[in-house]
Amino acid sequence: MITGQLRSKIDKLWTEFWTGGITNPLTVVEQITFLMYARMLDMNERSDEKRAARTGKAFNHRFEKCEQHLRWENFRHQGSDEIYRLVKDELFPHFAELAGEGTQFADFMKGAQLMIQKPNLLQSAVDLISELPLENKDVKGDLYEYLLSKLTTAGINGQFRTPRHIIRTMVEMIDVDQRHRVCDPACGTGGFLATTYEYLLEKYSSPEGIEHEPLFEDGKPLLGASGQPLVNTLYSGDLIEDRHHIDTDMFHGFDFDATMLRVAAMNLVMHGIKEPDIHYQDTLSQSFIERRRSEAREGFDVILANPPFKGSLDEEDVDPTLLRVVKTKKTELLFVALIQRMLKTGGRSATIVPDGVLFGSSKAHQTLRKHLLEDNQLEAVISLPSGVFKPYAGVSTAILFFTKGGNTDKVWFYDVQADGYSLDDKRTPTKDNDLPDLIKQFKAYQQAVINNDSLEAWADKTQKAFLVDASDIKANKYDLSINRYKETVYEEEQYEDPKVLLKQLMALEDEIQTELKVLEGML
């Protein structure tokens, strides 16, 4: 959680870019990301210098002796014209050199360009970024999330920022383990991976490893609606057994939008993951399995995704092994087939799909659904209300939960009618929220299956959560839309006798005629 004072700084920085002529929200985030990266390079260099001074151990320098003037603290106090010249002509080319050396940010920094055209705007941005608490690991993630929350338009390929409370629900339902390898094959801003890391910190923190830090603004404690002081809960993750695995091999993301790639990499680094594995890659293409065979086939324990529902598709470059599963041009179908291939046997996925995937009548739609039911364990279909992705899009969606391998006996359905926010473009908070009940019921259902207990609690199809036999789904051309199986209870309405209603209308007509005659007499 970030305070009002810190939010104000971000808002001010955003306004500076807007008034400076950069109005594309994604471009603003990208340019701020570059400058944050420049500052963090210097911060990490200084940290390594201090460690080397204590231990006497050498390290790989990010800046050579002749490049010391490119360090953030060495140039940020210069005049605006000098800062602009140095950043444009020397610092950004230095980024390209780091990328060429094959560092962890090789893909992240490829093609980095300074889009800021005004020296005064760049100086203002440098000054404001210098004030941000990037040295505070517990604030950096929240800070960047707030920055990303200002993205309010969908990209040309149909990608948009998935609401964090929806992602959090999916992560809790999957219940990621610290030993897992987790992937998002169309990672966008990296929200699924960052939220998974936050969940792991909470899951693997002992009571002693949890701190409750009071929030202050202008030296005064911040108070909630009830008048109680607001606190920020910090999770240390002190029970994590293999930190190296989490920093280097747990989180994997791919995207073919270079800007999204940079934003995702910075998002994960700001959250505290030292070396996230984020790469430029169209995962639907043939080149994916050629370049990264270990990831493209049975490489992951968990895949969380909200793949693009539309956008450009190079048919000739689509991996033929995916087309053999489902012959189609629709990216939403191809991505589900891709995710199934990328999972290890026994691996699990939670994937957001448009409703058309659930009930589409084409051969490709039915083939994919048949594959999910008969060659995998389709655990659950969660129906989401159509306003969840506003203001980006009003499309109706659902979440598919499935485990690779085996076959399906029953499918658990849940009808989410409210997610805690209004379903219009404003998306203001409301009291109506089905998500806590969704998580609670899903975990209870999973435990009942594990214990071989009765599933009678989900037999009533008039409730929000209910079970459907796979045989019934097969009989309905593998239709997975919730309205196909949910039963509605109709209450009998009692109406007045038509003769009584007619007399009432006649009496009303007489009253009107009387009033009209009175009005006529007044003229």
FITORMAR-555183 format. One record per residue (C-alpha): residue number from 0; x, y negated, z. Coordinates in Angstrom, 1 decimal. Each point is the difference from the previous one (the first is absolute). Example, Ala and Ser with C-alpha at 12.3 -4.5 7.8 and 13.67 -1.06 7.14 Angstrom:
BEGIN
REC  num    east   north      up
REC    0    12.3     4.5     7.8
REC    1     1.4    -3.4    -0.7
//
This chain:
BEGIN
REC  num    east   north      up
REC    0     0.0     0.0     0.0
REC    1     1.3    -3.5    -0.9
REC    2    -0.9    -3.1     1.9
REC    3    -1.7    -3.1    -1.4
REC    4     3.3    -1.8    -0.1
REC    5     1.6     2.6    -2.2
REC    6    -3.0     0.2    -2.2
REC    7     0.1    -3.8    -0.4
REC    8     3.6     0.3    -1.2
REC    9    -1.0     2.6    -2.6
REC   10    -3.0    -2.1    -1.1
REC   11     2.3    -3.0    -0.3
REC   12     2.5     1.9    -2.1
REC   13    -2.9     1.3    -2.2
REC   14    -1.3    -3.6    -0.5
REC   15     3.5    -1.2    -0.9
REC   16     0.1     2.5    -2.8
REC   17    -3.5    -0.8    -1.1
REC   18     0.6    -3.8    -0.2
REC   19     3.4     0.7    -1.6
REC   20    -1.8     1.5    -3.0
REC   21     0.3     3.8     0.7
REC   22    -3.7     1.1     0.4
REC   23     0.2     3.7    -0.8
REC   24    -0.2     1.7     3.4
REC   25     2.1     2.9    -1.1
REC   26     2.8    -2.3    -1.3
REC   27    -0.1    -1.9     3.3
REC   28     0.4     3.2     2.0
REC   29     2.8     1.2    -2.3
REC   30     2.0    -3.3     0.3
REC   31    -0.4     0.0     3.8
REC   32     1.1     3.6     0.0
REC   33     3.2    -0.9    -1.9
REC   34     0.9    -2.7     2.5
REC   35    -0.8     2.2     3.0
REC   36     2.3     2.6    -1.5
REC   37     2.7    -2.6    -0.4
REC   38    -0.2    -0.9     3.6
REC   39    -0.2     3.6     1.2
REC   40     3.2     0.8    -2.0
REC   41     1.8    -2.6     2.0
REC   42    -1.6     1.2     3.3
REC   43     1.1     3.6    -0.7
REC   44     3.5    -1.1    -1.0
REC   45     0.4    -2.0     3.3
REC   46    -1.3     3.0     2.0
REC   47     2.5     2.3    -1.7
REC   48     2.8    -2.5     0.6
REC   49    -0.8    -0.1     3.7
REC   50    -0.1     3.8     0.1
REC   51     3.3     0.3    -1.8
REC   52     1.6    -2.5     2.3
REC   53    -1.1     2.2     3.0
REC   54     0.9     3.4    -1.4
REC   55     2.7    -0.8    -2.5
REC   56    -1.8     2.0    -2.7
REC   57    -0.2    -1.3    -3.5
REC   58    -3.2    -0.4    -2.0
REC   59    -1.1    -0.7    -3.6
REC   60    -0.2    -3.8    -0.3
REC   61    -2.9    -1.6    -1.8
REC   62     2.0    -3.1    -0.7
REC   63     3.6    -0.1    -1.1
REC   64     2.4    -2.8     1.4
REC   65    -0.7    -2.1    -3.1
REC   66    -3.8     0.4     0.5
REC   67    -0.3    -1.3     3.5
REC   68    -1.7    -3.2    -1.2
REC   69    -2.9     2.2    -1.2
REC   70    -0.9     1.0     3.5
REC   71    -3.3    -1.5     1.3
REC   72     1.4    -1.7     3.0
REC   73     2.8    -1.5    -2.1
REC   74    -2.2    -1.6    -2.7
REC   75    -3.3    -0.8     1.7
REC   76     1.2    -3.4     1.4
REC   77     1.1    -1.2    -3.5
REC   78    -1.9    -2.6    -1.9
REC   79    -3.0     1.0    -2.2
REC   80     1.9    -0.3    -3.3
REC   81     3.0     2.0     1.2
REC   82    -2.3     2.7     1.6
REC   83    -1.9     0.3    -3.3
REC   84     3.2     0.3    -2.1
REC   85     1.6     2.5     2.3
REC   86    -3.1     2.2     0.3
REC   87    -0.9     0.0    -3.7
REC   88     3.5     0.3    -1.4
REC   89     1.9     2.1     2.6
REC   90    -2.3     1.6     2.6
REC   91    -2.4     1.7    -2.5
REC   92     2.8     1.3    -2.2
REC   93     1.5     1.3     3.3
REC   94    -3.3     1.9     0.5
REC   95     0.5     1.6    -3.4
REC   96     3.5     1.0     0.9
REC   97    -1.2     1.8     3.1
REC   98    -2.6     1.8    -2.0
REC   99     2.6     1.1    -2.5
REC  100     2.1     1.5     2.8
REC  101    -2.8     2.5     0.6
REC  102    -0.9    -1.2     3.5
REC  103    -3.3     0.9     1.7
REC  104    -1.6    -3.1    -1.6
REC  105     1.2     0.8    -3.6
REC  106    -3.6     0.3    -1.3
REC  107    -1.2    -2.7     2.3
REC  108     2.3    -2.8    -1.3
REC  109     0.1     0.9    -3.7
REC  110    -1.1    -2.9    -2.1
REC  111    -0.4    -2.4     2.9
REC  112    -0.6    -3.5    -1.2
REC  113    -0.4    -3.3     1.7
REC  114    -3.4    -1.4    -1.0
REC  115     0.3    -3.1     2.2
REC  116     0.7    -3.0    -2.3
REC  117     0.1    -2.8     2.5
REC  118     3.1    -0.5     2.3
REC  119    -2.2    -1.6     2.7
REC  120    -2.3     3.0     0.0
REC  121     2.8     2.4     0.3
REC  122     1.6    -2.0     2.9
REC  123    -3.4    -0.1     1.8
REC  124    -0.4     3.8    -0.5
REC  125     3.6     0.6     1.3
REC  126    -0.7    -2.2     3.1
REC  127    -3.3     1.8     0.8
REC  128     1.4     3.5    -0.5
REC  129     2.9    -1.0     2.3
REC  130    -2.5    -0.6     2.8
REC  131    -1.7     3.4    -0.4
REC  132     0.9     2.6     2.7
REC  133     1.5     2.5    -2.3
REC  134     2.4     1.2     2.7
REC  135    -3.1     1.2     2.0
REC  136    -0.6     3.6    -1.2
REC  137    -3.4     0.1     1.7
REC  138    -1.3    -3.1    -1.8
REC  139     1.5     0.4    -3.5
REC  140    -2.6     2.6    -1.1
REC  141    -3.0    -2.0     1.2
REC  142     1.5    -3.1    -1.6
REC  143     0.3     1.7    -3.4
REC  144    -3.4     1.5     0.3
REC  145    -1.5    -3.4     0.5
REC  146     1.9    -1.2    -3.1
REC  147    -1.5     2.9    -2.0
REC  148    -3.5    -0.8     1.3
REC  149     0.1    -3.0    -2.2
REC  150     0.0     2.1    -3.2
REC  151    -3.6    -0.4    -1.2
REC  152     0.1     1.1    -3.6
REC  153     0.4     3.4    -1.7
REC  154     2.8     0.6    -2.4
REC  155    -0.4     0.7    -3.7
REC  156     0.4     3.7     0.6
REC  157    -2.8     0.2     2.5
REC  158     2.2     0.0     3.1
REC  159    -1.0    -2.0     3.0
REC  160     0.7    -0.1     3.7
REC  161    -1.8     2.8     1.9
REC  162    -1.6    -1.3     3.3
REC  163     2.2     0.9     2.9
REC  164    -2.8     1.3     2.2
REC  165    -0.9     2.5    -2.8
REC  166     3.6     1.1    -0.3
REC  167     0.3     0.4     3.7
REC  168    -3.2     2.2     0.1
REC  169     1.5     2.2    -2.7
REC  170     3.4     0.3     1.8
REC  171    -1.7     0.9     3.3
REC  172    -2.1     2.7    -1.7
REC  173     3.0     1.5    -1.7
REC  174     2.0    -0.2     3.3
REC  175     3.5    -0.3    -1.5
REC  176     2.8     1.9     1.8
REC  177     3.5    -1.4     0.5
REC  178     1.5     2.9    -2.0
REC  179    -2.1    -0.7    -3.1
REC  180     1.1    -1.5    -3.3
REC  181    -2.7    -2.6    -1.0
REC  182    -0.6    -1.5    -3.5
REC  183    -2.1    -2.5    -1.8
REC  184     0.3     0.6    -3.8
REC  185    -1.5    -3.5    -0.7
REC  186     1.2    -1.8     3.1
REC  187    -0.8    -3.7    -0.9
REC  188     0.9    -2.1     3.0
REC  189     1.0     3.1     2.1
REC  190    -3.0    -0.2     2.3
REC  191    -0.6     3.7     0.4
REC  192     3.7     0.7     0.9
REC  193     0.3    -3.0     2.4
REC  194    -3.2     0.9     1.8
REC  195     1.2     3.6     0.3
REC  196     3.2    -1.2     1.7
REC  197    -2.0    -2.1     2.4
REC  198    -2.1     3.0     0.8
REC  199     3.1     2.2     0.6
REC  200     1.4    -2.6     2.5
REC  201    -3.3     0.1     2.0
REC  202    -0.2     3.8    -0.2
REC  203     3.6     0.6     1.2
REC  204     0.3    -2.6     2.7
REC  205     0.0     1.0     3.6
REC  206    -1.8    -2.0     2.7
REC  207     3.3    -1.5     0.9
REC  208     0.7    -0.9    -3.6
REC  209    -3.1    -2.2    -0.3
REC  210     0.2    -3.7     0.8
REC  211    -2.8    -2.5     0.3
REC  212     1.2    -3.4    -0.9
REC  213    -2.2    -3.1     0.8
REC  214    -0.6    -2.3    -2.9
REC  215     0.8    -3.7     0.3
REC  216    -0.6    -3.0    -2.1
REC  217     1.6    -3.4     0.8
REC  218     1.1     1.5     3.3
REC  219    -3.5     1.0     1.0
REC  220    -1.4     3.5     0.2
REC  221    -2.5     0.9    -2.8
REC  222    -3.4     1.0     1.3
REC  223    -2.5     2.3    -1.6
REC  224    -3.8    -0.5    -0.4
REC  225    -0.5     1.4     3.5
REC  226     2.5    -2.4     1.5
REC  227     2.6     2.7     0.6
REC  228     3.6    -0.5    -1.1
REC  229     0.9     1.5    -3.4
REC  230     2.9     2.5    -0.1
REC  231     2.0     1.5    -2.8
REC  232     0.6     3.7     0.6
REC  233     3.5     1.1    -1.1
REC  234     0.8     3.7    -0.7
REC  235     3.6     1.1     0.2
REC  236    -0.4     3.4    -1.6
REC  237     2.4     1.4     2.6
REC  238    -1.3     3.5    -0.4
REC  239     1.1     0.2    -3.7
REC  240     2.5     2.8    -0.3
REC  241     1.6    -0.7    -3.3
REC  242     0.3    -3.7    -0.7
REC  243     2.3     0.6    -3.0
REC  244    -2.8     2.0    -1.7
REC  245    -2.5    -2.9     0.5
REC  246     2.5    -2.6    -1.2
REC  247     1.2     1.8    -3.1
REC  248    -2.2     2.9    -1.1
REC  249    -3.5    -0.3     1.4
REC  250    -1.5    -2.8    -2.1
REC  251    -0.1     0.1    -3.8
REC  252    -1.8    -2.4    -2.3
REC  253    -0.2    -0.5    -3.8
REC  254    -1.4    -2.7    -2.1
REC  255     0.4    -1.3    -3.6
REC  256    -0.6    -3.7     1.0
REC  257     3.4    -1.5     0.8
REC  258    -1.6    -2.8     2.2
REC  259    -2.0     2.6     2.0
REC  260     3.2     2.0     0.4
REC  261     1.9    -2.9     1.6
REC  262    -2.9    -0.9     2.3
REC  263    -0.4     3.7     1.1
REC  264     3.7     0.4     0.8
REC  265     0.1    -3.2     2.0
REC  266    -3.3     0.9     1.8
REC  267     1.6     3.3     1.2
REC  268     3.3    -1.6     1.0
REC  269    -1.9    -2.7     1.9
REC  270    -1.9     2.7     1.8
REC  271     3.3     1.6     1.1
REC  272     0.7     2.8    -2.5
REC  273     3.7    -0.4    -0.8
REC  274     0.2     1.7    -3.4
REC  275    -3.4     0.6    -1.6
REC  276     0.1     2.1    -3.1
REC  277    -1.9    -2.4    -2.4
REC  278     0.6     0.4    -3.8
REC  279    -1.2    -1.4    -3.3
REC  280    -1.8     2.8    -1.6
REC  281    -3.2     0.7    -1.9
REC  282    -0.9     3.3     1.8
REC  283    -2.5     1.0    -2.8
REC  284     2.8     0.0    -2.6
REC  285     2.1     2.9    -1.2
REC  286     3.1    -1.8     1.3
REC  287    -1.1     0.5     3.6
REC  288     0.5     3.7     0.1
REC  289     3.1    -0.3    -2.2
REC  290     1.7    -2.5     2.4
REC  291    -1.4     1.1     3.3
REC  292    -0.9     3.6    -0.2
REC  293     0.2     0.6     3.8
REC  294    -2.5    -2.8     0.6
REC  295    -2.3     0.6    -3.0
REC  296    -0.7     3.6     0.8
REC  297    -0.7     1.3     3.6
REC  298     2.1    -2.7     1.6
REC  299    -2.3    -1.4     2.8
REC  300    -1.9     1.0     3.1
REC  301    -2.4    -2.9    -0.1
REC  302    -1.1    -2.3    -2.8
REC  303    -2.1    -3.1     0.7
REC  304    -1.1    -2.1    -2.9
REC  305    -2.5    -2.4    -1.6
REC  306     1.1     0.4    -3.6
REC  307    -1.0    -2.5    -2.7
REC  308    -3.5     0.7    -1.4
REC  309     0.7    -1.7    -3.4
REC  310     2.8    -1.6    -1.9
REC  311     2.3     0.8    -2.9
REC  312     0.9     3.6    -0.7
REC  313     2.6     1.2    -2.5
REC  314    -1.7     3.2    -1.1
REC  315     3.1     1.3    -1.8
REC  316     2.1    -0.4     3.1
REC  317    -2.4     1.8     2.4
REC  318     1.4     3.1     1.5
REC  319    -1.4     3.0    -2.0
REC  320    -0.2     2.1     3.2
REC  321    -2.5    -2.4     1.4
REC  322    -2.1     0.1    -3.2
REC  323    -0.1     3.8     0.2
REC  324    -1.7    -0.4     3.4
REC  325    -2.4    -2.8    -1.2
REC  326     0.0    -1.2    -3.6
REC  327    -1.0    -3.7     0.3
REC  328     1.1    -3.6    -0.4
REC  329    -1.5    -1.0     3.4
REC  330     2.8    -0.8     2.5
REC  331    -2.1     0.8     3.0
REC  332    -0.4     3.6    -1.1
REC  333     3.6     0.3    -1.0
REC  334     1.2    -1.3     3.3
REC  335    -2.0     2.6     2.0
REC  336     1.6     2.7    -2.2
REC  337     3.4    -1.6     0.6
REC  338    -0.4    -0.1     3.7
REC  339    -1.0     3.6     0.2
REC  340     3.2     0.9    -1.9
REC  341     2.2    -2.2     2.2
REC  342    -1.2     1.6     3.2
REC  343     1.7     3.0     1.5
REC  344    -2.2     3.0     0.5
REC  345    -1.9    -0.8     3.2
REC  346     0.7    -3.7    -0.5
REC  347    -2.9    -2.4     0.5
REC  348    -1.3    -3.1    -1.7
REC  349    -2.4    -2.8     0.7
REC  350    -0.7    -1.8    -3.3
REC  351    -2.4    -2.8    -0.8
REC  352    -1.9     0.6    -3.3
REC  353    -2.9    -1.9    -1.8
REC  354    -3.4     1.7     0.4
REC  355     0.1     1.0    -3.7
REC  356     2.6     2.7     0.9
REC  357    -2.7     1.6     2.3
REC  358    -2.8     0.3    -2.5
REC  359     1.3    -0.7    -3.5
REC  360    -1.5     2.4    -2.5
REC  361     2.9     0.3    -2.5
REC  362     1.9     3.2    -0.3
REC  363     3.1    -1.6     1.5
REC  364    -2.0    -1.1     3.1
REC  365    -1.5     3.4     0.6
REC  366     3.3     1.8    -0.7
REC  367     1.8    -2.1     2.6
REC  368    -2.7     0.5     2.7
REC  369     0.0     3.7    -0.7
REC  370     3.8     0.0     0.4
REC  371    -0.3    -1.8     3.4
REC  372    -2.6     2.5     1.3
REC  373     1.3     3.3    -1.4
REC  374     3.8    -0.5     0.1
REC  375     0.2    -2.2     3.1
REC  376    -1.7    -0.6     3.3
REC  377    -2.2    -3.0    -0.5
REC  378    -0.5    -1.0     3.6
REC  379    -2.0    -3.2    -0.1
REC  380    -1.7    -2.6    -2.2
REC  381    -0.4    -3.4     1.7
REC  382    -2.4    -2.3    -1.7
REC  383     0.9    -3.7     0.4
REC  384    -2.4    -3.0    -0.5
REC  385     0.5    -1.9    -3.2
REC  386     1.1    -3.2     1.6
REC  387     3.1     1.4     1.7
REC  388     2.4    -1.3    -2.7
REC  389    -1.5    -3.5    -0.4
REC  390     1.1    -2.5    -1.0
REC  391     2.2     2.0    -2.3
REC  392    -2.7     2.3    -1.4
REC  393    -3.5     1.2     0.8
REC  394     0.5     3.6    -1.2
REC  395    -1.5     2.8     2.1
REC  396     2.7     2.4     1.3
REC  397     0.6     3.1     2.1
REC  398     2.9     1.6     1.7
REC  399     0.9     3.6    -0.9
REC  400     1.8     2.1     2.7
REC  401     1.5     3.2    -1.3
REC  402     2.7     2.6     0.7
REC  403     2.0     1.5    -2.8
REC  404    -0.6     3.8    -0.5
REC  405    -2.7     2.4     1.0
REC  406    -3.7    -0.6    -0.8
REC  407    -2.9    -1.9     1.5
REC  408    -2.8     1.5     2.1
REC  409    -1.7    -3.1     1.3
REC  410     0.4    -3.7    -0.6
REC  411    -0.5    -2.6     2.8
REC  412    -1.8    -3.2    -1.1
REC  413    -0.2    -3.3     1.8
REC  414    -2.1    -3.0    -1.1
REC  415     1.8    -3.2     1.1
REC  416    -2.6    -2.8    -0.1
REC  417     2.0    -2.7     1.8
REC  418     3.7    -0.5     0.6
REC  419     0.1    -2.9     2.5
REC  420    -0.2    -2.7    -2.6
REC  421    -2.7    -1.6    -2.1
REC  422    -0.3     1.5    -3.5
REC  423     0.0    -3.3    -1.9
REC  424     3.0    -1.9    -1.3
REC  425     0.6    -1.7     3.3
REC  426     0.6     3.3     1.9
REC  427    -0.6    -1.6     3.4
REC  428     0.2     2.3     3.1
REC  429    -3.3     1.6     1.2
REC  430    -1.0     2.3     2.9
REC  431    -1.1     2.8    -2.4
REC  432     2.9     2.5    -0.5
REC  433    -0.3     3.7    -0.8
REC  434     3.8     0.6    -0.2
REC  435     0.6     0.9     3.7
REC  436    -2.8     2.5    -0.2
REC  437     1.4     1.3    -3.3
REC  438     3.4     0.7     1.6
REC  439    -1.6     1.5     3.1
REC  440    -2.3     2.4    -1.9
REC  441     2.6     1.0    -2.5
REC  442     2.5     1.0     2.7
REC  443    -2.8     1.9     1.9
REC  444    -0.9     1.8    -3.2
REC  445     3.7     0.9    -0.7
REC  446     0.4     1.3     3.6
REC  447    -3.2     2.1    -0.3
REC  448     1.4     1.6    -3.2
REC  449     3.3     0.7     1.6
REC  450    -1.7     1.6     3.1
REC  451    -2.5     1.8    -2.2
REC  452    -2.8    -1.7     1.9
REC  453    -3.6    -0.6    -1.1
REC  454    -0.4    -2.6    -2.7
REC  455    -3.7    -0.5     0.7
REC  456     0.7    -3.6     1.0
REC  457     0.4    -0.9    -3.7
REC  458    -2.9     2.1    -1.4
REC  459    -2.5    -2.8    -0.1
REC  460     0.3    -1.8    -3.3
REC  461    -2.0    -3.0     1.1
REC  462     2.9    -1.1     2.2
REC  463     3.0    -2.1    -1.1
REC  464     2.3     3.1     0.3
REC  465    -1.0     3.3    -1.3
REC  466     1.3     3.2    -1.7
REC  467    -0.7     1.4    -3.4
REC  468     0.8     3.5    -1.2
REC  469     2.3     0.2    -2.9
REC  470    -2.4     2.3    -1.8
REC  471    -2.6    -2.8     0.0
REC  472     2.5    -2.4    -1.5
REC  473     0.9     2.5    -2.7
REC  474    -3.6     0.4    -0.8
REC  475    -0.2    -3.8    -0.6
REC  476     2.8    -0.1    -2.5
REC  477     2.5    -0.8     2.8
REC  478    -1.7    -3.3     0.7
REC  479     1.5    -1.6     3.1
REC  480    -2.1    -3.1     0.4
REC  481    -1.5    -0.2     3.4
REC  482    -3.5    -0.9    -1.2
REC  483    -0.2     3.3    -1.7
REC  484    -0.1     1.8     3.3
REC  485    -1.1    -2.5     2.7
REC  486    -3.6     0.4     1.0
REC  487    -2.1    -3.0     0.7
REC  488    -2.9     0.1     2.5
REC  489    -3.0    -2.0    -1.2
REC  490    -2.4    -1.4     2.6
REC  491    -3.6     0.0    -1.0
REC  492    -1.4    -3.5    -0.4
REC  493    -3.6    -0.8     1.1
REC  494    -1.8    -2.5    -2.2
REC  495    -3.3    -1.8     0.4
REC  496    -3.1     1.4    -1.8
REC  497    -0.2    -1.7    -3.5
REC  498    -3.6    -1.1     0.8
REC  499     1.2    -1.8     3.1
REC  500     2.9    -1.7    -1.9
REC  501    -2.5    -1.1    -2.7
REC  502    -2.3    -1.6     2.6
REC  503     3.0    -1.9     1.5
REC  504     1.0    -1.3    -3.5
REC  505    -3.6    -1.1    -0.7
REC  506    -0.2    -1.8     3.4
REC  507     3.3    -1.7    -0.8
REC  508    -1.3    -1.1    -3.5
REC  509    -3.2    -1.5     1.6
REC  510     2.2    -2.0     2.4
REC  511     2.1    -1.3    -2.9
REC  512    -3.1    -1.0    -1.9
REC  513    -1.4    -1.8     3.0
REC  514     3.2    -2.0     0.5
REC  515     0.1    -0.9    -3.7
REC  516    -3.5    -1.4     0.2
REC  517     0.9    -2.1     3.0
REC  518     3.1    -1.3    -1.9
REC  519    -2.2    -0.8    -3.1
REC  520    -2.3    -2.1     2.2
REC  521     2.9    -2.1     1.2
REC  522     0.9    -1.1    -3.5
//
